[in-house]
Amino acid sequence: MKKFNEVKYNEDINSIKITIKNLIFKICDFLALMKTIHLEQKQKLPLNLRHKVESDDKA
């Protein structure tokens, strides 16, 4: 049976904490990117609709 190694255990816990923090940062970056894309699409939509209305008027 393996002997409990407290130092190794603490190193593993710290490594897991760092991994979780990095994952949280990546998720936040991804959400910020999605929000930016959403806002850009939201701004483009009225322009696309306006262009469609103008095109329909000419036809």
N, C-alpha and C positions, 0 to 999 in steps of 0.2 A: 504494500500500500504506500502511495506517495505521501510524503510529509508536507504539511501545509506550509507554504512559503508566503509569509506576510508581505515581504517586499515585492515579490512577483505579483501578488494579488493587488497591491496598491498601484503598481505600475499599470496593470491591466485596467483597473478602474479608471485611472487618469487617462489612459488611452481611449477608453470608451467615452469618457466625458468630452474629450477633444473631438472625437469622431462625431458625436451628437451635435456639438456646437457648430462644427463645420457643415454638417447636414442642414442645420437650422439656417445658417447663413446662405447656403445654396438655395434653400426653399424661399427665403426672403428675396433673394436676387431674382429668382424665377417669378415670384408673385409681382415684384416691381416691374419686371419686363412685360408680364401679361397685362398689367394695369396700363403701362405705356402704350402697348399695342391696342388695347381696348379704347383708350382715349383718342389715339390716332384714327382708328376706324370710326369712332363716333363723330369726329370732326369731318371726315371724308364723306360720310353718309349724306348730310344735307347738300353738299356740293354735287354728289352723284345724282341725287333726286332732282336738284335744280337743273342740272344738265339734261336729265331725261325729260323734264317738263318743257324746257326750251326746245328740245329736239321734236317732241310731240307737237308743239305749236307750229313749227315750221312745216311739218308733214301734212 
